């Protein structure tokens, strides 16, 4: 076990965010959604596509596929993370998910209007790879940073992620905006971007893979069946969580506000392309603005948490997200959307970074069950994505408008806000004791 706060290890850990955040920006947030809407948009048939013989609204199918991918991870991660703690090999799982995610991104190079099924499957597998790798990445935080440093280290990871993803986005931006100069058309420029994401992801992931510790097994021996050992480890961690009032109270709050946050992040580009008819260049510009502002947002929230406490800052940020949902419902112009994008950028990086470090702070700081503990965090987040995206897609299918879906997200934020306020009261009681 390496000493905590080692700059070399922390920098290597943050480089994993640099590597895989390119997927999150290019594939789920900008170029893929814009490309997908463009090749499947057909007003004469209600923008519907065929997927293995079933008809869906194009954007609803995209959200359903992401929802399904994250549901698979909800079922797999608790067991896999418990096995990782039991066997002490969480870096192996981290590498496995990174490989399948990056290969799936490379597979999107062959995605076009004639191969919808192939594209959606690769899109879903890439999401599985991203989310699977992230749980084991997150679980390193309490191992590499002391309690007083976890907010800053978490913010550093997200900052690296935003900077790295913006750099690759700019490279892709050049191909998408000037395809003729490279002998490409608009479609092939987007497909090339997907290939570059896969290469970038696996390439830079080699840095953390070479420096991060493998992990330490919790079992004194490995005579038990590996699956049985994983379930035993999971049960032990669940009992520990139930005995920690702040951790037990934080997870439901995190679940509800994450339903809103994650859905907005994953559906915003499709909303702008479909409801506001924004072209790919405008969408990429907006997302770049969001990413750049998010770098400062993550650092700002880290400093505010030092002064006011994590829960108070989270309450403040969730209130802003409620305003974002209401504003999006009434947005009709690109200028209005740009203004909302600036606000989203400010709170997006902050709420993600602060959510992770808040959970990490509530963990027993001497535990070796970090992957298992963080599996509960990541499963909560993945369940939030499943519920948020499914409800977003279902409401769009039901009403024919993504605006109604956006308005419905307010309810999730309100519930999360109320739970955070309740948690603040619990925090005061714990401090008095």
VODRENLO-608819 format. One record per residue: residue in three letters; x, y, z of N, C-alpha, C in turn. Coordinates in pm, whole numbers, padded with zeros to 5 digits, always signed. Example, Ala and Ser with C-alpha at 12.3 -4.5 7.8 and 13.67 -1.06 7.14 Angstrom:
VODRENLO-608819
ala+01319-00569+00780+01230-00450+00780+01320-00330+00780/ser+01285-00225+00708+01367-00106+00714+01290+00003+00787/
This chain:
VODRENLO-608819
unk+00085-00120+00000+00000+00000+00000+00088+00125+00000/unk+00080+00212-00104+00164+00332-00110+00120+00435-00006/unk+00210+00525+00028+00174+00633+00119+00076+00727+00051/unk-00015+00784+00132-00115+00874+00076-00052+01008+00042/unk-00120+01081-00050-00081+01215-00095+00050+01215-00175/unk+00083+01101-00233+00199+01093-00323+00161+01159-00455/unk+00228+01269-00488+00191+01347-00607+00200+01265-00735/unk+00299+01179-00743+00318+01099-00865+00198+01006-00886/unk+00152+00943-00780+00038+00852-00791-00091+00929-00814/unk-00108+01042-00746-00229+01124-00766-00239+01173-00910/unk-00126+01218-00965-00126+01264-01105-00159+01149-01201/unk-00106+01032-01173-00135+00916-01257-00283+00879-01246/unk-00336+00883-01126-00479+00855-01103-00565+00953-01183/unk-00531+01081-01177-00608+01184-01248-00601+01164-01400/unk-00492+01104-01448-00479+01082-01592-00583+00982-01644/unk-00637+00898-01556-00745+00809-01601-00867+00890-01639/unk-00893+00997-01563-01003+01087-01599-00973+01156-01732/unk-00849+01195-01752-00805+01255-01879-00835+01159-01994/unk-00808+01031-01971-00824+00931-02078-00969+00904-02112/unk-01052+00877-02011-01187+00831-02044-01291+00941-02054/unk-01260+01063-02010-01356+01172-02023-01378+01212-02168/unk-01284+01178-02254-01303+01203-02397-01424+01127-02449/unk-01444+01006-02397-01565+00930-02433-01689+01007-02392/unk-01690+01054-02269-01808+01121-02216-01841+01246-02295/unk-01739+01318-02340-01763+01443-02413-01800+01416-02558/unk-01720+01339-02629-01740+01321-02773-01854+01224-02803/unk-01860+01112-02730-01956+01007-02763-02094+01036-02704/unk-02101+01065-02575-02234+01081-02515-02286+01224-02520/unk-02196+01323-02537-02241+01461-02520-02246+01543-02648/unk-02154+01523-02741-02152+01615-02856-02165+01545-02991/unk-02055+01492-03042-02053+01450-03182-02146+01333-03210/unk-02144+01230-03122-02232+01116-03147-02380+01155-03147/unk-02432+01226-03046-02574+01263-03050-02611+01345-03172/unk-02524+01442-03208-02552+01525-03325-02550+01441-03453/unk-02452+01354-03465-02441+01266-03582-02560+01171-03589/unk-02596+01113-03475-02707+01018-03469-02839+01083-03509/unk-02865+01203-03455-02989+01274-03491-02989+01306-03640/unk-02874+01349-03693-02865+01387-03834-02894+01270-03927/unk-02842+01150-03896-02860+01037-03989-02993+00965-03969/unk-03063+00998-03861-03191+00929-03835-03311+01022-03842/unk-03286+01151-03863-03396+01249-03864-03476+01237-03992/unk-03605+01219-03976-03697+01210-04091-03836+01250-04044/unk-03869+01376-04069-03996+01430-04020-04117+01355-04074/unk-04105+01296-04192-04220+01231-04255-04266+01107-04176/unk-04173+01044-04102-04213+00927-04023-04200+00951-03873/unk-04199+01082-03835-04193+01116-03694-04059+01089-03630/unk-03952+01093-03710-03816+01068-03661-03803+00932-03593/unk-03868+00834-03650-03866+00700-03591-03762+00613-03663/unk-03704+00520-03586-03605+00427-03641-03646+00285-03605/unk-03593+00192-03683-03619+00050-03659-03500-00012-03587/unk-03529-00083-03478-03424-00149-03402-03467-00294-03377/unk-03408-00385-03455-03444-00526-03450-03595-00547-03462/unk-03654-00476-03560-03795-00494-03590-03891-00410-03508/unk-03840-00333-03410-03925-00248-03327-03902-00102-03362/unk-04009-00022-03358-04001+00119-03396-03989+00207-03272/unk-03894+00301-03276-03874+00396-03166-03852+00536-03222/unk-03887+00640-03144-03838+00774-03175-03687+00771-03161/unk-03617+00833-03255-03471+00820-03260-03401+00854-03128/unk-03431+00969-03070-03364+01009-02946-03408+00923-02828/unk-03532+00875-02831-03578+00786-02723-03500+00656-02724/unk-03473+00602-02844-03394+00478-02855-03254+00499-02798/unk-03194+00612-02829-03062+00644-02775-03064+00643-02622/unk-03164+00707-02563-03173+00713-02417-03208+00577-02357/unk-03292+00500-02426-03324+00366-02378-03199+00278-02376/unk-03116+00289-02479-02996+00205-02487-02898+00239-02376/unk-02882+00368-02346-02796+00408-02235-02851+00358-02102/unk-02983+00371-02088-03049+00325-01966-03026+00176-01946/unk-03038+00098-02053-03017-00047-02046-02871-00079-02010/unk-02777-00006-02070-02635-00029-02043-02604-00008-01895/unk-02658+00099-01840-02631+00128-01699-02705+00032-01608/unk-02819-00021-01652-02889-00122-01573-02804-00249-01562/unk-02738-00286-01671-02647-00402-01667-02538-00380-01563/unk-02484-00257-01560-02378-00228-01464-02428-00228-01321/unk-02553-00186-01301-02612-00191-01167-02612-00334-01115/unk-02640-00429-01204-02646-00569-01165-02507-00630-01146/unk-02410-00585-01224-02276-00646-01221-02182-00585-01119/unk-02184-00453-01103-02079-00386-01027-02069-00426-00880/unk-02181-00442-00809-02165-00480-00667-02087-00610-00649/unk-02116-00707-00735-02047-00836-00724-01901-00823-00770/unk-01880-00755-00883-01744-00742-00935-01655-00663-00840/unk-01707-00557-00782-01626-00477-00690-01595-00552-00562/unk-01691-00634-00517-01665-00716-00399-01557-00819-00428/unk-01562-00878-00547-01458-00972-00588-01323-00902-00596/unk-01325-00779-00647-01201-00702-00659-01139-00677-00523/unk-01222-00644-00423-01170-00625-00287-01125-00758-00227/unk-01204-00861-00252-01174-00993-00196-01042-01048-00251/unk-01021-01027-00382-00901-01079-00447-00787-00977-00455/unk-00820-00850-00432-00718-00746-00441-00672-00719-00583/unk-00763-00728-00679-00724-00709-00820-00813-00607-00892/unk-00845-00497-00826-00937-00402-00888-00878-00335-01012/unk-00745-00325-01019-00686-00265-01139-00711-00352-01262/unk-00720-00484-01243-00750-00575-01354-00889-00545-01411/unk-00987-00525-01322-01122-00491-01367-01124-00355-01437/unk-01049-00262-01381-01037-00129-01440-00983-00138-01583/unk-00884-00223-01602-00825-00242-01735-00924-00311-01830/unk-00996-00410-01780-01092-00484-01863-01199-00392-01918/unk-01260-00311-01832-01367-00223-01878-01314-00115-01971/unk-01192-00069-01946-01132+00031-02035-01112-00027-02175/unk-01068-00151-02183-01044-00214-02314-01173-00230-02392/unk-01280-00283-02327-01404-00304-02402-01469-00170-02439/unk-01453-00070-02354-01510+00061-02385-01440+00126-02503/unk-01308+00121-02503-01232+00184-02611-01253+00111-02744/unk-01261-00022-02739-01286-00099-02861-01426-00069-02918/unk-01524-00050-02829-01658-00017-02875-01660+00120-02943/unk-01583+00215-02891-01573+00346-02956-01511+00332-03094/unk-01409+00251-03104-01349+00226-03235-01451+00161-03329/unk-01537+00074-03276-01640+00009-03357-01742+00107-03413/unk-01761+00221-03346-01854+00323-03397-01804+00387-03527/unk-01679+00363-03560-01625+00411-03688-01706+00356-03805/unk-01769+00239-03786-01845+00173-03892-01996+00198-03881/unk-02036+00292-03795-02178+00320-03772-02231+00419-03876/unk-02336+00379-03947-02403+00470-04040-02552+00439-04040/unk-02628+00509-04125-02774+00496-04127-02820+00355-04163/unk-02736+00280-04232-02774+00145-04273-02746+00041-04164/unk-02679+00083-04057-02642-00011-03951-02676+00047-03815/unk-02804+00076-03793-02850+00135-03668-02823+00042-03551/unk-02857-00086-03570-02840-00183-03460-02692-00190-03417/unk-02603-00196-03514-02460-00204-03483-02416-00082-03403/unk-02458+00035-03447-02419+00159-03379-02472+00168-03237/unk-02598+00132-03218-02658+00140-03084-02592+00041-02988/unk-02560-00079-03039-02494-00179-02955-02355-00130-02912/unk-02277-00079-03007-02144-00025-02972-02156+00092-02875/unk-02256+00175-02898-02281+00290-02810-02307+00242-02667/unk-02388+00137-02652-02420+00084-02520-02299+00017-02455/unk-02221-00059-02534-02102-00126-02480-01999-00023-02433/unk-01985+00086-02508-01893+00192-02468-01934+00251-02334/unk-02065+00267-02313-02115+00317-02185-02084+00219-02072/unk-02095+00090-02100-02061-00012-02000-01913-00003-01963/unk-01828+00011-02065-01685+00022-02039-01650+00146-01958/unk-01713+00257-01991-01687+00382-01919-01730+00372-01773/unk-01854+00328-01750-01906+00324-01614-01838+00217-01531/unk-01802+00105-01595-01734-00001-01522-01595+00040-01476/unk-01520+00105-01563-01387+00151-01525-01390+00257-01417/unk-01495+00340-01421-01500+00454-01330-01519+00412-01185/unk-01593+00303-01160-01615+00264-01020-01484+00223-00954/unk-01398+00154-01026-01271+00111-00969-01174+00229-00961/unk-01185+00321-01055-01106+00445-01050-01144+00526-00925/unk-01274+00546-00903-01321+00621-00786-01274+00558-00656/unk-01270+00425-00653-01238+00356-00528-01094+00379-00483/unk-01009+00431-00571-00872+00461-00532-00862+00589-00447/unk-00964+00676-00453-00955+00808-00390-00918+00801-00241/unk-00992+00724-00157-00953+00720-00016-00821+00647+00010/unk-00772+00573-00089-00645+00503-00073-00525+00593-00103/unk-00544+00692-00189-00429+00773-00232-00427+00911-00169/unk-00538+00952-00101-00545+01087-00044-00599+01080+00098/unk-00541+01162+00186-00592+01173+00322-00724+01249+00321/unk-00796+01242+00433-00929+01301+00441-00930+01449+00405/unk-00830+01524+00452-00826+01668+00428-00792+01703+00283/unk-00743+01604+00206-00703+01631+00068-00802+01576-00035/unk-00904+01505+00009-00988+01434-00087-01071+01526-00176/unk-01118+01640-00122-01190+01735-00207-01100+01785-00320/unk-00977+01820-00286-00885+01874-00386-00842+01769-00488/unk-00816+01649-00439-00773+01542-00532-00888+01505-00625/unk-01010+01497-00571-01127+01468-00654-01145+01575-00760/unk-01132+01701-00719-01143+01813-00814-01033+01806-00919/unk-00913+01763-00878-00802+01751-00973-00833+01648-01080/unk-00894+01535-01038-00931+01433-01135-01028+01486-01238/unk-01134+01554-01193-01230+01610-01287-01167+01719-01373/unk-01077+01798-01316-01009+01901-01395-00927+01839-01507/unk-00849+01735-01475-00774+01664-01578-00869+01611-01686/unk-00982+01558-01641-01079+01503-01735-01132+01609-01831/unk-01166+01724-01775-01220+01831-01860-01114+01883-01958/unk-00991+01900-01910-00884+01951-01998-00855+01850-02109/unk-00839+01723-02073-00808+01621-02174-00918+01606-02277/unk-01042+01605-02229-01154+01588-02323-01169+01708-02415/unk-01142+01827-02363-01150+01948-02448-01043+01943-02556/unk-00922+01898-02521-00815+01889-02621-00854+01796-02736/unk-00907+01678-02702-00947+01586-02808-01068+01641-02884/unk-01158+01707-02812-01274+01765-02879-01232+01869-02983/unk-01130+01948-02950-01080+02048-03045-01022+01981-03169/unk-00951+01870-03147-00896+01796-03262-01010+01745-03350/unk-01111+01686-03287-01227+01636-03362-01303+01751-03428/unk-01307+01863-03359-01375+01982-03410-01318+02023-03546/unk-01186+02016-03558-01119+02052-03684-01168+01962-03797/unk-01174+01831-03772-01220+01737-03876-01366+01760-03912/unk-01450+01785-03810-01594+01801-03834-01625+01931-03907/unk-01553+02039-03873-01581+02168-03936-01517+02183-04073/unk-01404+02116-04095-01333+02129-04223-01303+01992-04283/unk-01405+01911-04305-01380+01775-04355-01315+01772-04493/unk-01348+01872-04578-01295+01875-04715-01143+01882-04718/unk-01085+01953-04622-00941+01969-04619-00868+01837-04592/unk-00941+01741-04540-00881+01611-04507-00936+01499-04595/unk-01006+01538-04701-01062+01439-04791-01177+01361-04731/unk-01251+01424-04638-01362+01359-04570-01493+01428-04602/unk-01604+01363-04569-01733+01432-04568-01779+01442-04422/unk-01896+01501-04398-01941+01523-04260-01957+01391-04184/unk-02010+01291-04250-02031+01163-04183-01899+01095-04147/unk-01807+01090-04244-01679+01023-04218-01596+01100-04115/unk-01613+01233-04108-01542+01312-04008-01590+01275-03867/unk-01722+01256-03853-01776+01213-03723-01729+01072-03689/unk-01729+00984-03787-01685+00846-03763-01537+00841-03723/unk-01455+00927-03785-01314+00935-03748-01299+00981-03603/unk-01385+01072-03561-01382+01120-03422-01406+01006-03324/unk-01499+00916-03358-01526+00802-03270-01402+00713-03258/unk-01333+00694-03370-01212+00612-03369-01102+00677-03284/unk-01089+00807-03296-00987+00879-03218-01014+00869-03068/unk-01141+00871-03030-01176+00857-02888-01128+00724-02834/unk-01153+00616-02909-01109+00484-02865-00959+00476-02847/unk-00884+00533-02942-00738+00531-02935-00687+00616-02818/unk-00745+00736-02804-00708+00828-02694-00733+00761-02559/unk-00849+00700-02545-00891+00637-02419-00793+00530-02375/unk-00767+00433-02461-00679+00323-02421-00534+00368-02412/unk-00495+00465-02496-00357+00512-02496-00318+00580-02366/unk-00395+00681-02324-00360+00754-02202-00390+00675-02075/unk-00478+00575-02085-00505+00491-01968-00383+00409-01928/unk-00288+00394-02019-00166+00319-01987-00086+00387-01875/unk-00101+00518-01861-00027+00590-01756-00074+00548-01617/unk-00204+00559-01584-00246+00510-01452-00227+00360-01435/unk-00244+00284-01542-00227+00139-01530-00084+00102-01491/unk+00012+00185-01530+00152+00154-01500+00193+00200-01360/unk+00116+00290-01298+00160+00348-01171+00068+00318-01052/unk-00060+00299-01076-00151+00275-00964-00124+00139-00902/unk-00140+00129-00769-00120-00001-00704-00227-00100-00747/unk-00191-00225-00744-00284-00330-00786-00402-00343-00692/unk-00378-00325-00562-00482-00345-00460-00441-00458-00367/unk-00499-00458-00249-00466-00560-00150-00586-00648-00122/unk-00568-00780-00125-00681-00870-00096-00725-00859+00049/unk-00857-00870+00069-00910-00868+00204-00914-01006+00266/unk-00920-01108+00181-00933-01244+00232-00797-01295+00280/unk-00799-01368+00391-00675-01427+00440-00632-01545+00353/unk-00730-01605+00286-00699-01714+00193-00802-01712+00082/unk-00777-01782-00024-00867-01783-00138-00928-01920-00160/unk-00953-01989-00050-01010-02123-00064-01158-02117-00099/unk-01226-02004-00068-01367-01991-00099-01386-01971-00249/unk-01504-02009-00296-01541-01978-00433-01538-01827-00454/unk-01484-01785-00567-01463-01641-00588-01594-01561-00587/unk-01701-01618-00644-01830-01549-00644-01886-01543-00502/unk-01877-01656-00431-01926-01659-00293-01848-01560-00207/unk-01717-01554-00227-01635-01459-00152-01675-01316-00181/unk-01709-01290-00307-01752-01156-00344-01881-01117-00274/unk-01978-01208-00269-02105-01180-00202-02086-01162-00052/unk-01998-01242+00008-01971-01228+00151-01913-01090+00180/unk-01819-01047+00093-01758-00915+00109-01862-00805+00094/unk-01952-00821-00002-02057-00721-00026-02149-00709+00095/unk-02184-00823+00154-02270-00822+00273-02205-00750+00390/unk-02074-00770+00407-02002-00703+00515-02005-00550+00497/unk-01985-00506+00374-01984-00363+00347-02122-00303+00369/unk-02226-00374+00329-02362-00324+00349-02393-00306+00497/unk-02347-00398+00579-02368-00386+00724-02294-00262+00779/unk-02176-00235+00725-02101-00117+00768-02173+00012+00727/unk-02229+00014+00606-02299+00133+00558-02420+00162+00647/unk-02493+00059+00685-02612+00078+00769-02577+00137+00905/unk-02453+00114+00949-02411+00164+01080-02353+00305+01073/unk-02345+00364+00954-02290+00499+00935-02402+00594+00895/unk-02456+00675+00987-02575+00757+00959-02556+00857+00846/unk-02439+00920+00837-02419+01019+00732-02412+00953+00594/unk-02342+00840+00587-02331+00769+00460-02467+00714+00417/unk-02539+00657+00514-02671+00601+00486-02770+00710+00441/unk-02757+00829+00496-02846+00937+00458-02807+01006+00328/unk-02678+01003+00298-02630+01073+00178-02668+01000+00049/unk-02664+00868+00048-02689+00792-00076-02825+00822-00138/unk-02938+00826-00060-03067+00860-00124-03069+01001-00183/unk-03009+01098-00114-03003+01234-00166-02925+01238-00297/unk-02810+01171-00296-02727+01163-00416-02804+01098-00531/unk-02880+00995-00501-02959+00925-00603-03055+01020-00674/unk-03132+01095-00599-03236+01178-00660-03179+01297-00737/unk-03080+01367-00681-03031+01479-00761-02947+01431-00879/unk-02887+01311-00866-02813+01256-00980-02906+01217-01095/unk-03030+01178-01066-03126+01150-01172-03140+01271-01264/unk-03142+01388-01204-03151+01510-01284-03022+01547-01351/unk-02913+01548-01273-02782+01591-01326-02737+01504-01442/unk-02735+01373-01422-02684+01283-01525-02771+01284-01650/unk-02902+01293-01634-02991+01294-01750-02970+01421-01832/unk-02958+01534-01765-02933+01660-01838-02803+01652-01915/unk-02699+01602-01851-02568+01593-01917-02573+01501-02039/unk-02650+01393-02030-02654+01296-02139-02753+01333-02248/unk-02854+01413-02216-02960+01442-02313-02956+01585-02367/unk-02868+01669-02314-02869+01811-02350-02843+01834-02499/unk-02746+01761-02554-02711+01783-02695-02826+01743-02787/unk-02887+01628-02759-03002+01585-02840-03116+01684-02828/unk-03135+01741-02709-03239+01843-02688-03214+01964-02776/unk-03089+02013-02776-03056+02131-02856-03068+02104-03005/unk-03025+01983-03048-03032+01950-03191-03176+01934-03237/unk-03259+01880-03152-03396+01848-03193-03493+01962-03169/unk-03488+02023-03051-03585+02127-03015-03545+02265-03067/unk-03414+02292-03074-03367+02423-03117-03302+02420-03255/unk-03292+02301-03314-03237+02283-03450-03097+02343-03463/unk-03014+02320-03366-02876+02370-03369-02789+02272-03446/unk-02697+02326-03528-02612+02239-03607-02494+02189-03524/unk-02417+02097-03581-02310+02031-03506-02205+02129-03457/unk-02165+02224-03539-02062+02320-03498-02106+02402-03378/unk-02234+02445-03378-02287+02522-03265-02292+02437-03138/unk-02328+02309-03154-02336+02220-03039-02199+02196-02979/unk-02100+02174-03065-01965+02150-03015-01912+02273-02943/unk-01942+02391-02999-01899+02516-02935-01957+02530-02796/unk-02087+02499-02783-02153+02509-02652-02091+02412-02553/unk-02069+02288-02596-02014+02189-02504-01871+02224-02463/unk-01795+02281-02554-01660+02326-02519-01666+02435-02413/unk-01761+02526-02427-01779+02632-02327-01811+02569-02191/unk-01902+02472-02192-01940+02405-02068-01820+02338-02003/unk-01739+02268-02084-01625+02195-02030-01521+02289-01970/unk-01494+02399-02039-01394+02494-01990-01439+02558-01860/unk-01566+02598-01855-01619+02659-01732-01624+02557-01620/unk-01650+02429-01656-01657+02324-01554-01525+02304-01482/unk-01413+02331-01551-01282+02321-01487-01275+02415-01367/unk-01319+02539-01389-01318+02638-01281-01427+02609-01179/unk-01539+02552-01227-01648+02517-01136-01605+02413-01034/unk-01529+02311-01079-01483+02207-00988-01389+02264-00882/unk-01299+02353-00923-01206+02413-00828-01278+02508-00733/unk-01376+02583-00786-01451+02677-00702-01530+02603-00594/unk-01599+02496-00631-01679+02421-00534-01591+02356-00428/unk-01470+02317-00466-01377+02260-00370-01340+02363-00263/unk-01316+02486-00307-01281+02592-00211-01401+02633-00126/unk-01518+02639-00188-01639+02673-00112-01669+02568-00006/unk-01643+02441-00040-01669+02333+00057-01577+02344+00177/unk-01453+02392+00155-01361+02413+00268-01416+02517+00365/unk-01485+02615+00309-01535+02728+00391-01671+02700+00452/unk-01763+02642+00371-01901+02628+00415-01944+02484+00443/unk-01863+02387+00406-01901+02247+00424-01964+02190+00299/unk-01942+02060+00277-01987+01995+00154-02138+01999+00135/unk-02214+01967+00239-02359+01957+00224-02422+02092+00192/unk-02376+02198+00256-02431+02331+00227-02406+02370+00082/unk-02287+02343+00033-02255+02377-00106-02338+02292-00202/unk-02357+02164-00170-02441+02078-00255-02584+02130-00260/unk-02637+02175-00146-02772+02232-00143-02781+02352-00236/unk-02682+02439-00229-02678+02558-00314-02675+02520-00462/unk-02593+02421-00496-02578+02380-00636-02706+02315-00688/unk-02772+02233-00606-02896+02168-00649-03005+02271-00676/unk-03010+02378-00597-03107+02486-00622-03083+02547-00761/unk-02955+02565-00796-02923+02619-00929-02969+02522-01038/unk-02950+02391-01017-02994+02292-01116-03145+02297-01136/unk-03220+02322-01031-03366+02335-01046-03398+02451-01139/unk-03327+02563-01120-03345+02678-01209-03308+02646-01352/unk-03204+02564-01372-03164+02524-01507-03275+02447-01578/unk-03339+02354-01507-03448+02275-01565-03565+02364-01608/unk-03602+02456-01520-03714+02545-01551-03680+02635-01671/unk-03557+02684-01674-03515+02771-01784-03513+02695-01916/unk-03466+02568-01914-03459+02487-02036-03597+02465-02096/unk-03697+02449-02011-03833+02425-02060-03882+02542-02144/unk-03844+02665-02106-03893+02784-02175-03795+02836-02281/unk-03682+02767-02300-03581+02813-02396-03629+02793-02539/unk-03617+02899-02619-03659+02892-02759-03552+02939-02856/unk-03447+03004-02807-03343+03057-02896-03207+03001-02859/unk-03115+03007-02953-02980+02959-02928-02909+03044-02824/unk-02936+03176-02823-02873+03265-02725-02913+03225-02583/unk-03041+03195-02564-03088+03151-02433-03020+03021-02392/unk-03000+02932-02488-02936+02805-02458-02790+02825-02420/unk-02724+02920-02485-02585+02952-02451-02574+02999-02306/unk-02669+03082-02264-02668+03133-02126-02685+03018-02027/unk-02779+02928-02057-02800+02812-01971-02674+02726-01968/unk-02607+02714-02083-02485+02632-02091-02376+02683-01998/unk-02363+02815-01988-02263+02874-01898-02293+02837-01754/unk-02420+02845-01716-02460+02810-01579-02437+02660-01553/unk-02473+02577-01651-02453+02432-01637-02304+02401-01619/unk-02220+02466-01698-02076+02443-01686-02025+02475-01547/unk-02076+02582-01488-02030+02624-01355-02065+02522-01248/unk-02183+02461-01259-02227+02369-01152-02204+02222-01186/unk-02178+02191-01314-02162+02051-01353-02037+01989-01291/unk-01922+02053-01313-01799+01999-01257-01801+02000-01105/unk-01861+02105-01048-01866+02118-00903-01945+02008-00837/unk-02063+01979-00890-02148+01879-00823-02092+01739-00839/unk-02028+01709-00952-01968+01577-00970-01849+01556-00876/unk-01760+01654-00874-01641+01645-00791-01677+01639-00643/unk-01768+01728-00602-01806+01737-00461-01884+01614-00416/unk-01966+01558-00505-02042+01438-00470-01948+01323-00439/unk-01846+01306-00523-01750+01196-00502-01671+01214-00374/unk-01620+01335-00350-01538+01356-00231-01622+01353-00103/unk-01748+01396-00112-01836+01389+00006-01856+01245+00048/unk-01885+01159-00050-01901+01017-00019-01773+00959+00039/unk-01660+00995-00021-01532+00943+00024-01504+00984+00169/unk-01543+01106+00205-01521+01155+00341-01603+01079+00444/unk-01720+01030+00402-01807+00958+00494-01767+00812+00513/unk-01669+00766+00434-01623+00628+00449-01530+00616+00570/unk-01522+00497+00630-01418+00474+00732-01282+00489+00665/unk-01199+00578+00715-01076+00614+00644-00967+00506+00651/unk-00986+00407+00737-00888+00300+00746-00932+00172+00675/unk-01041+00182+00596-01096+00063+00533-01013+00020+00411/unk-01014-00110+00385-00953-00161+00262-01060-00204+00163/unk-01189-00187+00201-01301-00228+00115-01341-00116+00018/unk-01245-00043-00035-01280+00078-00109-01361+00049-00235/unk-01327-00057-00309-01402-00089-00431-01546-00126-00396/unk-01564-00204-00291-01698-00244-00250-01779-00124-00203/unk-01717-00037-00123-01787+00083-00077-01826+00171-00195/unk-01732+00189-00287-01762+00277-00400-01857+00212-00499/unk-01872+00080-00493-01971+00018-00580-02111+00064-00542/unk-02135+00084-00412-02265+00135-00370-02287+00276-00423/unk-02181+00356-00422-02189+00492-00476-02218+00487-00627/unk-02143+00404-00697-02160+00398-00842-02290+00331-00883/unk-02333+00230-00807-02462+00168-00836-02574+00269-00815/unk-02562+00350-00710-02662+00455-00686-02667+00551-00805/unk-02549+00590-00854-02543+00681-00969-02598+00615-01095/unk-02563+00487-01117-02611+00418-01237-02762+00398-01232/unk-02815+00365-01114-02960+00354-01100-03027+00487-01129/unk-02962+00595-01086-03015+00729-01114-03018+00755-01264/unk-02913+00713-01335-02909+00730-01480-03017+00647-01547/unk-03032+00522-01500-03137+00435-01556-03274+00498-01539/unk-03305+00540-01416-03435+00599-01390-03455+00731-01462/unk-03351+00815-01460-03363+00946-01524-03378+00937-01675/unk-03293+00859-01739-03299+00846-01885-03426+00776-01931/unk-03467+00672-01856-03588+00600-01894-03710+00690-01884/unk-03720+00765-01774-03834+00855-01759-03830+00966-01863/unk-03709+01015-01894-03693+01120-01995-03743+01069-02131/unk-03698+00947-02167-03739+00888-02296-03887+00856-02297/unk-03939+00803-02186-04080+00763-02180-04171+00884-02193/unk-04137+00993-02124-04220+01114-02132-04216+01172-02273/unk-04099+01165-02339-04091+01214-02476-04178+01129-02569/unk-04172+00997-02553-04256+00909-02634-04404+00935-02607/unk-04438+00963-02481-04577+00981-02440-04633+01115-02487/unk-04552+01221-02477-04602+01356-02508-04552+01410-02641/unk-04447+01347-02696-04391+01395-02823-04300+01514-02809/unk-04261+01549-02686-04176+01668-02666-04071+01642-02558/unk-03947+01676-02589-03841+01665-02491-03851+01774-02385/unk-03923+01881-02413-03940+01989-02316-04013+01938-02192/unk-04116+01858-02213-04189+01803-02099-04100+01712-02016/unk-04011+01639-02084-03916+01552-02013-03824+01636-01925/unk-03778+01749-01980-03688+01837-01905-03757+01893-01781/unk-03880+01933-01796-03955+01990-01682-03973+01886-01573/unk-03994+01760-01612-04017+01654-01514-03894+01630-01425/unk-03775+01666-01475-03653+01646-01397-03651+01731-01271/unk-03726+01841-01271-03731+01928-01153-03773+01851-01028/unk-03865+01758-01047-03914+01681-00933-03803+01602-00866/unk-03711+01545-00946-03599+01469-00890-03509+01560-00807/unk-03481+01680-00861-03395+01774-00789-03458+01820-00658/unk-03588+01842-00659-03658+01887-00538-03647+01782-00428/unk-03669+01656-00464-03657+01548-00365-03514+01541-00311/unk-03415+01549-00401-03276+01549-00359-03244+01665-00266/unk-03300+01781-00296-03279+01900-00213-03333+01878-00072/unk-03452+01825-00062-03513+01801+00069-03431+01701+00150/unk-03379+01598+00084-03299+01498+00153-03165+01556+00199/unk-03107+01647+00120-02983+01712+00160-03005+01801+00282/unk-03117+01872+00285-03150+01956+00401-03165+01870+00526/unk-03230+01755+00510-03245+01661+00622-03109+01608+00667/unk-03020+01582+00569-02886+01532+00601-02805+01637+00677/unk-02828+01764+00644-02758+01873+00714-02796+01873+00862/unk-02922+01845+00890-02967+01836+01029-02900+01717+01099/unk-02891+01605+01027-02824+01487+01083-02677+01517+01114/unk-02615+01590+01025-02475+01628+01044-02456+01709+01172/unk-02548+01802+01197-02541+01883+01319-02554+01795+01443/unk-02645+01696+01438-02664+01606+01552-02539+01521+01576/unk-02480+01470+01467-02359+01387+01480-02245+01467+01539/unk-02231+01594+01497-02123+01679+01547-02141+01709+01696/unk-02267+01724+01740-02293+01749+01881-02256+01629+01966/unk-02281+01509+01910-02245+01387+01983-02093+01374+01992/
